[in-house]
Amino acid sequence: MNKYIDCVGEICPIPVVRAQIQFKKLMPGESITVITDHSCTSQGLRDAFYNYNCSITVEEDACIWSITIKKLD
């Protein structure tokens, strides 16, 4: 199951905080995708989730970033 967090128009740290709150609710194997229009959000999420048991993938299309954070076992 993948949950989406629409953070278009929001600046850091709001996307990071929202992602951390939702990540705590995930079961292993589930993921959240943060949608943003700020390029710095991807690095902010990588920094914030550095010590979490997760994988992070980033996709960019027309200045919209989709950052998927998957909770690992």
The 8 nearest C-alpha neighbors of each residue, nearest first, counted from 0:
[[1, 29, 30, 2, 28, 31, 25, 26],
 [0, 2, 30, 31, 29, 3, 32, 69],
 [1, 3, 31, 32, 30, 0, 4, 29],
 [4, 2, 32, 31, 33, 5, 1, 34],
 [3, 5, 33, 6, 32, 34, 2, 31],
 [6, 4, 34, 7, 33, 3, 35, 32],
 [5, 7, 35, 9, 34, 14, 8, 4],
 [8, 6, 35, 36, 9, 5, 34, 37],
 [7, 9, 6, 36, 10, 35, 37, 5],
 [10, 8, 6, 7, 13, 11, 14, 35],
 [9, 11, 13, 12, 8, 14, 37, 40],
 [12, 10, 13, 14, 40, 15, 9, 43],
 [11, 13, 15, 14, 16, 10, 43, 40],
 [12, 14, 11, 16, 15, 10, 17, 9],
 [15, 13, 17, 16, 12, 11, 6, 18],
 [16, 14, 18, 12, 13, 17, 44, 19],
 [15, 17, 19, 13, 18, 14, 12, 20],
 [16, 18, 14, 20, 15, 19, 13, 21],
 [19, 17, 15, 21, 16, 20, 22, 14],
 [20, 18, 22, 16, 21, 17, 15, 23],
 [19, 21, 17, 18, 22, 23, 16, 24],
 [22, 20, 18, 24, 23, 19, 17, 25],
 [21, 23, 19, 25, 24, 20, 18, 31],
 [22, 24, 21, 25, 20, 19, 26, 18],
 [25, 23, 21, 22, 26, 20, 19, 29],
 [26, 24, 22, 23, 29, 27, 21, 70],
 [25, 27, 29, 28, 24, 70, 23, 30],
 [28, 26, 72, 70, 71, 29, 25, 69],
 [29, 27, 70, 71, 26, 69, 30, 72],
 [30, 28, 0, 27, 26, 70, 25, 69],
 [31, 29, 69, 1, 68, 70, 2, 0],
 [30, 32, 2, 1, 68, 3, 67, 33],
 [33, 31, 67, 3, 66, 4, 65, 2],
 [32, 34, 4, 66, 65, 3, 5, 35],
 [33, 35, 65, 5, 6, 64, 4, 7],
 [36, 34, 7, 6, 64, 37, 63, 33],
 [35, 37, 63, 7, 62, 64, 38, 8],
 [38, 36, 39, 35, 40, 10, 64, 63],
 [37, 39, 40, 41, 36, 64, 35, 62],
 [38, 40, 42, 41, 37, 43, 11, 44],
 [41, 39, 43, 38, 42, 37, 44, 11],
 [40, 42, 44, 43, 39, 38, 45, 66],
 [43, 41, 45, 44, 40, 39, 46, 38],
 [44, 42, 40, 46, 41, 45, 47, 39],
 [43, 45, 47, 41, 46, 42, 15, 48],
 [46, 44, 42, 48, 43, 47, 49, 41],
 [45, 47, 43, 49, 44, 48, 42, 50],
 [46, 48, 44, 45, 49, 43, 15, 50],
 [47, 49, 51, 45, 50, 46, 44, 53],
 [48, 50, 46, 47, 51, 45, 44, 52],
 [51, 49, 48, 52, 47, 53, 46, 45],
 [52, 50, 48, 53, 49, 70, 47, 54],
 [51, 53, 71, 70, 50, 54, 72, 48],
 [54, 52, 70, 71, 69, 51, 68, 55],
 [53, 55, 69, 68, 56, 70, 71, 52],
 [56, 54, 68, 67, 69, 53, 57, 66],
 [55, 57, 67, 66, 68, 58, 54, 65],
 [58, 56, 66, 65, 67, 55, 59, 64],
 [57, 59, 65, 64, 66, 56, 60, 63],
 [60, 58, 64, 63, 62, 65, 61, 57],
 [59, 61, 63, 62, 64, 58, 65, 36],
 [60, 62, 63, 59, 64, 36, 58, 65],
 [63, 61, 60, 36, 59, 64, 38, 37],
 [64, 62, 36, 60, 61, 59, 35, 65],
 [65, 63, 59, 35, 58, 34, 36, 66],
 [66, 64, 34, 58, 33, 57, 32, 59],
 [65, 67, 57, 33, 32, 56, 64, 58],
 [68, 66, 32, 56, 55, 31, 65, 33],
 [67, 69, 55, 31, 30, 54, 32, 53],
 [68, 70, 30, 54, 53, 29, 71, 67],
 [71, 69, 53, 27, 28, 29, 30, 52],
 [70, 72, 53, 27, 52, 28, 69, 54],
 [71, 27, 70, 28, 52, 53, 26, 69]]
